[in-house]
């Protein structure tokens, strides 16, 4: 029997038969988020590997289907693949983000097929998205983004003057607001969900599950050195928050807020959506956001766990 005592992280209880339940009758071990692969019936070392391979296969099939659909609709993607890099074109933006969104159903399908039951364990230790806890994470994300990145936006406006928004940009705004939440959530399920739990199936210490997916997340962002450092800090901070709170909710909230700010900032002309060069000031502020957010979430988590008056609320919304 595994004897894991990570009291600083949210856990799921597992009974002696290996079946999972939110509140089982017999508790024999405590599993943190990255070790939830051991909560599925008859865990095997090869299951997460097969799940990742299936997820990758589903993603490639979906990607080919989506690109073909856009090509048949008139997109020049097959004749000029580099045209996809122009995010100011609404069709290219939609294709780019729909490709990333495909990660979500691909991961859920891959893990479900190999017997990750319930597949909701990818959401959190509760086997579901804890919507109340997610809602509570909106405030710190909004405040931090406003204070840190909002100040930079105000500075840009003061330097560049009033912004004139082209009528065609409103379609891009609508696509950003519609697709960005799904895109951000899909990346969290892939990098802080599937990869963390796959690694946690093989390596017990949470540091492995938090740190090892970070290079892959960094490689998915074609920035210069300052930008890559900022992305790495974000990946590690969100991995820690996911382990600490026992689910993806807090990481999803900040990822959505961060991407919305960056994309809307570029859509109104204060930055270049197609640029991969990130200045050190932007990189430092971008790194500060997830660090401060992680500290705030930690304080919220400790207060929620320790206050007797919050016991019933946390039982429903957090644990």
C-alpha positions as CSV (number, residue, x, y, z in Angstrom):
1,X,0.0,0.0,0.0
2,X,1.3,3.5,-0.9
3,X,1.8,5.7,2.2
4,X,1.8,9.2,0.9
5,X,1.5,12.0,3.4
6,X,1.6,15.2,1.4
7,X,-0.5,17.2,3.9
8,X,0.1,20.5,2.0
9,X,-1.8,19.3,-1.0
10,X,-5.4,18.5,-1.7
11,X,-6.0,14.7,-1.9
12,X,-8.4,12.1,-3.1
13,X,-9.3,9.1,-0.9
14,X,-8.9,5.6,-2.3
15,X,-10.4,2.4,-0.8
16,X,-8.8,-1.0,-0.6
17,X,-10.3,-2.3,-3.8
18,X,-8.8,0.4,-5.9
19,X,-12.2,1.9,-6.8
20,X,-12.5,5.7,-6.5
21,X,-15.1,7.8,-4.8
22,X,-15.4,11.4,-3.6
23,X,-16.2,10.1,-0.1
24,X,-15.5,6.4,0.2
25,X,-16.4,4.4,3.3
26,X,-12.9,3.0,3.9
27,X,-9.9,5.3,3.5
28,X,-6.6,3.6,3.2
29,X,-4.4,6.1,1.4
30,X,-4.2,9.7,0.3
31,X,-3.3,10.7,-3.2
32,X,-2.3,14.2,-4.3
33,X,-3.3,15.4,-7.8
34,X,-0.2,14.2,-9.6
35,X,-0.6,10.7,-8.2
36,X,-4.3,10.2,-9.2
37,X,-3.3,7.6,-11.8
38,X,-3.0,5.2,-8.8
39,X,-6.7,5.8,-8.0
40,X,-7.9,4.2,-11.2
41,X,-8.8,0.5,-11.1
42,X,-5.8,-1.8,-11.7
43,X,-3.2,0.9,-12.3
44,X,-0.4,-0.1,-14.6
45,X,2.8,1.7,-15.5
46,X,2.1,1.6,-19.2
47,X,-1.4,3.2,-19.0
48,X,-0.3,6.9,-18.9
49,X,2.2,6.2,-21.7
50,X,-0.5,4.7,-23.9
51,X,-2.9,7.5,-22.9
52,X,-0.4,10.1,-24.0
53,X,0.2,8.3,-27.3
54,X,-3.6,7.9,-28.0
55,X,-4.1,11.6,-27.1
56,X,-1.3,12.6,-29.5
57,X,-2.9,10.4,-32.2
58,X,-6.3,11.9,-31.8
59,X,-4.8,15.4,-31.9
60,X,-3.0,14.7,-35.1
61,X,-6.1,13.3,-36.7
62,X,-8.2,16.3,-35.6
63,X,-5.5,18.7,-36.8
64,X,-5.4,17.1,-40.3
65,X,-9.2,17.2,-40.4
66,X,-9.3,20.8,-39.3
67,X,-6.6,22.0,-41.7
68,X,-8.3,20.2,-44.5
69,X,-11.6,21.8,-43.7
70,X,-10.1,25.3,-43.7
71,X,-8.3,24.6,-46.9
72,X,-11.5,23.5,-48.6
73,X,-13.1,26.7,-47.3
74,X,-10.5,28.8,-49.1
75,X,-7.7,29.1,-46.6
76,X,-4.2,29.3,-48.3
77,X,-2.8,27.2,-45.4
78,X,-1.7,24.3,-47.7
79,X,-0.1,26.5,-50.4
80,X,1.4,29.0,-47.9
81,X,1.8,27.5,-44.4
82,X,3.5,30.6,-43.1
83,X,0.3,32.5,-43.6
84,X,-1.0,30.8,-40.5
85,X,1.4,33.0,-38.5
86,X,-0.6,36.1,-39.2
87,X,-2.9,36.2,-36.2
88,X,-4.5,39.5,-37.3
89,X,-6.3,37.6,-40.0
90,X,-9.5,36.3,-38.3
91,X,-9.5,33.0,-40.3
92,X,-5.9,32.3,-39.3
93,X,-6.6,33.2,-35.7
94,X,-9.5,30.9,-35.6
95,X,-7.6,28.0,-37.1
96,X,-4.6,28.5,-34.7
97,X,-6.8,28.5,-31.6
98,X,-9.1,25.7,-32.8
99,X,-6.0,23.5,-33.3
100,X,-5.0,24.2,-29.7
101,X,-8.5,23.6,-28.4
102,X,-8.3,20.1,-30.0
103,X,-5.9,19.2,-27.1
104,X,-8.8,19.1,-24.7
105,X,-11.0,16.4,-26.4
106,X,-7.9,14.5,-27.5
107,X,-6.6,14.3,-23.9
108,X,-9.9,13.4,-22.4
109,X,-10.5,10.7,-25.0
110,X,-7.0,9.2,-24.8
111,X,-7.1,8.9,-21.0
112,X,-10.7,7.6,-21.0
113,X,-10.0,4.8,-23.4
114,X,-7.1,3.4,-21.3
115,X,-9.4,3.3,-18.3
116,X,-8.7,6.5,-16.4
117,X,-12.0,6.1,-14.5
118,X,-13.4,8.5,-13.8
119,X,-11.8,10.7,-16.4
120,X,-12.9,13.6,-14.2
121,X,-9.8,12.9,-12.1
122,X,-8.0,15.0,-14.7
123,X,-10.2,17.9,-13.5
124,X,-9.4,17.6,-9.8
125,X,-9.2,15.2,-6.9
126,X,-13.0,15.6,-6.6
127,X,-13.4,14.0,-10.0
128,X,-15.0,17.2,-11.4
129,X,-14.4,20.8,-12.0
130,X,-15.0,22.7,-8.7
131,X,-16.8,25.7,-10.1
132,X,-17.2,27.5,-6.8
133,X,-13.4,27.3,-6.1
134,X,-12.8,28.4,-9.7
135,X,-15.0,31.4,-9.2
136,X,-13.1,32.4,-6.1
137,X,-9.8,32.4,-8.1
138,X,-11.2,35.0,-10.5
139,X,-10.7,37.9,-8.0
140,X,-6.9,37.4,-7.4
141,X,-6.4,36.9,-11.1
142,X,-8.3,40.1,-12.0
143,X,-6.6,42.2,-9.3
144,X,-3.1,41.1,-10.2
145,X,-3.6,41.4,-13.9
146,X,-5.0,44.9,-13.4
147,X,-2.3,46.1,-11.1
148,X,0.7,44.7,-12.9
149,X,-0.2,44.4,-16.6
150,X,-2.9,47.1,-16.5
151,X,-0.3,49.6,-15.4
152,X,1.8,48.7,-18.4
153,X,-1.2,49.1,-20.7
154,X,-1.8,52.6,-19.2
155,X,1.9,53.5,-19.8
156,X,1.6,52.3,-23.4
157,X,-1.5,54.4,-24.0
158,X,0.2,57.4,-22.5
159,X,3.2,57.0,-24.8
160,X,1.3,56.1,-28.0
161,X,-1.8,58.2,-27.5
162,X,-5.4,57.2,-28.2
163,X,-6.0,54.0,-30.1
164,X,-8.2,53.9,-33.2
165,X,-9.8,50.5,-33.6
166,X,-10.5,49.4,-37.1
167,X,-14.1,48.1,-37.8
168,X,-12.6,44.8,-39.0
169,X,-10.9,44.3,-35.6
170,X,-14.3,43.7,-33.9
171,X,-14.4,40.2,-35.5
172,X,-11.0,39.5,-34.0
173,X,-12.2,40.7,-30.6
174,X,-15.1,38.4,-30.8
175,X,-12.9,35.4,-31.7
176,X,-10.5,36.2,-28.9
177,X,-13.3,36.3,-26.3
178,X,-14.9,33.1,-27.6
179,X,-11.9,30.9,-28.2
180,X,-9.3,32.0,-25.6
181,X,-11.0,30.4,-22.6
182,X,-11.2,27.1,-24.4
183,X,-7.6,27.4,-25.7
184,X,-6.2,28.2,-22.2
185,X,-8.2,25.4,-20.6
186,X,-7.0,22.9,-23.3
187,X,-3.4,23.7,-22.6
188,X,-3.9,23.3,-18.9
189,X,-5.4,19.9,-19.4
190,X,-2.5,18.8,-21.6
191,X,0.4,20.2,-19.6
192,X,-0.8,20.5,-16.0
193,X,-3.3,17.7,-16.3
194,X,-2.3,14.8,-18.5
195,X,1.5,15.2,-18.3
196,X,1.5,15.8,-14.5
197,X,-0.6,12.7,-13.8
198,X,1.4,10.6,-16.3
199,X,4.7,11.6,-14.6
200,X,3.1,11.1,-11.2
201,X,2.3,7.6,-12.1
202,X,6.0,6.8,-12.3
203,X,7.6,9.3,-10.0
204,X,6.3,10.0,-6.5
205,X,7.8,13.4,-5.6
206,X,5.6,16.3,-6.9
207,X,8.7,18.3,-8.1
208,X,9.1,15.9,-11.0
209,X,5.4,16.3,-12.1
210,X,5.7,20.1,-11.8
211,X,9.1,20.6,-13.5
212,X,9.3,18.0,-16.2
213,X,6.3,19.3,-18.3
214,X,7.7,22.9,-18.2
215,X,10.2,22.4,-21.1
216,X,7.5,21.1,-23.4
217,X,5.3,24.0,-22.5
218,X,8.1,26.4,-23.2
219,X,8.8,24.7,-26.6
220,X,5.2,25.4,-27.6
221,X,5.9,29.1,-27.4
222,X,8.3,30.5,-30.0
223,X,9.6,33.5,-28.1
224,X,13.1,34.8,-27.6
225,X,15.0,34.2,-24.4
226,X,13.2,36.7,-22.1
227,X,9.8,35.4,-23.3
228,X,10.8,31.7,-22.8
229,X,11.9,32.5,-19.2
230,X,8.6,34.1,-18.5
231,X,6.7,31.2,-20.0
232,X,8.8,28.8,-17.9
233,X,8.0,30.7,-14.7
234,X,4.3,30.6,-15.6
235,X,4.5,26.8,-16.2
236,X,6.2,26.0,-12.9
237,X,3.9,28.3,-10.9
238,X,0.8,26.8,-12.5
239,X,2.1,23.3,-11.9
240,X,2.7,24.1,-8.2
241,X,-0.8,25.7,-7.9
242,X,-2.4,22.7,-9.5
243,X,-0.7,20.3,-7.1
244,X,-1.3,22.5,-4.1
245,X,-5.0,22.9,-4.7
246,X,-5.6,19.4,-6.1
247,X,-7.0,20.5,-9.4
248,X,-6.7,22.6,-12.6
249,X,-9.2,25.3,-11.7
250,X,-6.8,28.0,-10.4
251,X,-4.4,27.5,-13.2
252,X,-7.1,27.7,-15.9
253,X,-8.4,31.0,-14.4
254,X,-5.0,32.7,-14.6
255,X,-4.2,31.2,-18.0
256,X,-7.4,32.6,-19.4
257,X,-6.9,36.1,-17.8
258,X,-3.3,36.2,-19.0
259,X,-4.0,35.2,-22.6
260,X,-7.0,37.5,-22.8
261,X,-4.9,40.5,-21.8
262,X,-2.1,39.7,-24.2
263,X,-4.4,39.1,-27.1
264,X,-6.6,42.1,-26.6
265,X,-3.5,44.2,-25.9
266,X,-2.3,43.2,-29.4
267,X,-5.6,43.5,-31.1
268,X,-5.9,47.1,-30.2
269,X,-2.4,47.8,-31.5
270,X,-0.5,48.2,-28.2
271,X,1.7,45.2,-29.1
272,X,2.3,43.0,-32.1
273,X,0.3,39.7,-32.0
274,X,2.8,38.2,-34.6
275,X,6.0,39.2,-32.8
276,X,8.1,36.6,-30.9
277,X,10.4,39.2,-29.4
278,X,9.6,39.9,-25.7
279,X,11.4,42.7,-23.9
280,X,12.9,42.2,-20.5
281,X,10.4,44.6,-18.8
282,X,7.5,42.6,-20.3
283,X,9.2,39.3,-19.3
284,X,9.7,40.4,-15.7
285,X,6.1,41.7,-15.3
286,X,4.9,38.5,-17.0
287,X,6.8,36.4,-14.5
288,X,5.7,38.5,-11.6
289,X,2.0,37.8,-12.3
290,X,2.0,34.0,-11.8
291,X,4.3,34.2,-8.8
292,X,2.1,36.8,-7.0
293,X,-1.0,34.8,-8.0
294,X,0.5,31.6,-6.6
295,X,1.2,33.3,-3.3
296,X,-2.4,34.7,-3.2
297,X,-3.9,31.3,-3.9
298,X,-1.7,29.8,-1.2
299,X,-3.0,32.3,1.3
300,X,-6.6,31.7,0.2
301,X,-6.1,28.0,0.5
302,X,-4.6,28.1,4.0
303,X,-7.3,30.4,5.2
304,X,-10.0,28.2,3.8
305,X,-8.6,25.1,5.3
306,X,-8.1,26.6,8.7
307,X,-11.3,28.6,9.3
308,X,-14.0,26.5,11.0
309,X,-16.7,28.6,9.4
310,X,-15.5,27.6,6.0
311,X,-15.5,23.9,6.6
312,X,-18.8,23.1,4.8
313,X,-18.0,25.5,1.9
314,X,-14.6,24.0,1.3
315,X,-16.1,20.5,1.5
316,X,-18.4,21.4,-1.4
317,X,-16.3,23.8,-3.4
318,X,-12.6,23.0,-2.8
319,X,-12.2,19.4,-1.7
